[in-house]
Amino acid sequence: MIIYIPTPLRPYADGRDEFEVDAATITEALAGLTQAHPDLRKHLFTAEGGVRAFVNLYLNDADVRYLPEKLASKVSSTDTLSIIPSIAGGCSPGLAVQAGAASPHDIEANEHGYQNEK
Amino acid sequence: MTTSTEPTTLPELTTDDLSRYSRHLILPEVGMEGQRRLKAARVLCVGTGGLGSPLALYLAAAGIGTLGLVDFDVVDASNLQRQIIHSTKDIGRKKLDSAEEKLKALNPALNVVKHDTMLSSANALDILKDYDIVADGTDNFPTRYLVNDACVLLGKPNVYGSIFRFEGQASVFATEAGPCYRCLYPEPPPPGLVPSCAEGGVLGILPGLVGVIQATEAIKLILGKGQTLVGRLLLVDALNMRFRELKLRKNPECPVCGPNPTVTKLIDYQQFCGIVPETKEEKNVKNGIPQLSVKELKQRMDAGQDVQLIDVREPYEYQIAQIGGKLIPQNEVPNRLAEIDRNREVVVHCRSGARSQRIAEYLKQAGYPEVVNLAGGILAWSDEIDPKVQKY
């Protein structure tokens, strides 16, 4: 299957915009992706291994959160998995809020992922 | 949804209107009634930047009766690559004044309402309540969540557009039937994870593409025609010129639009997005990294100190402007640590001071005992030390 990598995450995936992987489930596909590009791991997963809450995953056009089997959903070679990031740009710098740098602490503060959703 | 219910209460079209909008009037989907609906409509554009420019221009051209604009910024030369409502002669002028002039030149019958302010929890409900539709062309997460929540609380549709580099998103949120922005993004990303356009860049045409999609959706909502993007997220990939769409679902547990909302009034969106106001101490030390001002750096250089200055920007930025740092692009730093002497103080710099802060934190974690960040980067250097250093 093909995994689409969004622009903000491409620096952690050698600049690639998509990644082809053989996998039986979404979990396996993501494992393949992060094995090839380990830097992506901390951007997609919490320390406990759940998907970060601000990362949206879509199997074809459907939100993985609402699939009956969620990350364990079966996938085939013709499926696509999209990682949909939050982007905020509208490019009127006057409205910009100067965001502080991301520290490991900031990232740890968002430790809610799919694992918490039943 | 349509914004004005009874055709009898809609404003009449003048003779000028009939000739100006003739190409609309012969469209069965618009016609006389539709054009009168457009004339009665009140749309608020939050931001008159990249997205707001094409959005406001097309809505004005289409015959929208009242267009509200929210902005407090002035036109900068670096805006003109994409903010086509402003011209070179407008540099330094208030964006609201510049935008109003262009919109009124295009359509003198248009009623422009200028809101010269930053949208906040204190004023958002008051500003938004007078409009039928809100078009979100902002550029930061706190305002995105603020606009969303205010739209949900007031029951106004939120025509959403967002861009980054070559990638855009568009949807229509906060209608009764559809999901809201929080259904899609329950939580914001940690500050700094997603760079701003000022930091990450954006293809100038992209806000044109996405802003025009927003204008199209606003007009369809007013006419009550066609299929809007309610419940769909349109993804635009300008580099590969691919459009895709995803299905959005209303989150039954959405804290603002769900059946049991926990957010029933506007909150502190800076705090929600993890943005903490800077204290005086933090100005000098941020996340454990001392902040060096450009003036201090200049003094040290003038005093003949051999400063280990590392420039973590990209090579194409280095070509535009540089202040004598050694170029190691941020992503190459982990593999090029051998080139940075850990027995000396390291001063890291970039364009604005944001990327270099992250790299300084990284170096500190990697065991460098003395790492400082050049606050304000190239921009501050150009402003305070040497205007010949090109800002970009």
Interface residues (C-beta under 8 A of the other chain):
Chain A: P6 T7 P8 P11 D17 H43 A53 F54 N56 Y58 D61 A62 D63 Y66 S82 I84 P85 S86 I87 A88 G89 G90 C91 S92 P93 G94 L95 A96 V97 Q98 A99 G100 A101 A102 S103 H105 D106 I107 A109 N110 H112
Chain B: G47 T48 G49 G50 L51 G52 D71 F72 D73 V74 D76 S78 N79 R82 Q83 K95 M118 L119 D136 G137 T138 D139 N140 F141 P142 T143 R144 G161 S162 I163 F164 R165 F166 E167 Q169 L184 Y185 P186 E187 P188 P189 P190 P191 G192 L193 V194 P195 S196 C197 A198 G200 V202 P207 L233 L235 D237 L239 N240 R244 E245 L246 K247 L248 R249 Q270 C273 G274 I275 V276 K286 N287 N331 A354 Q357 R358 E361
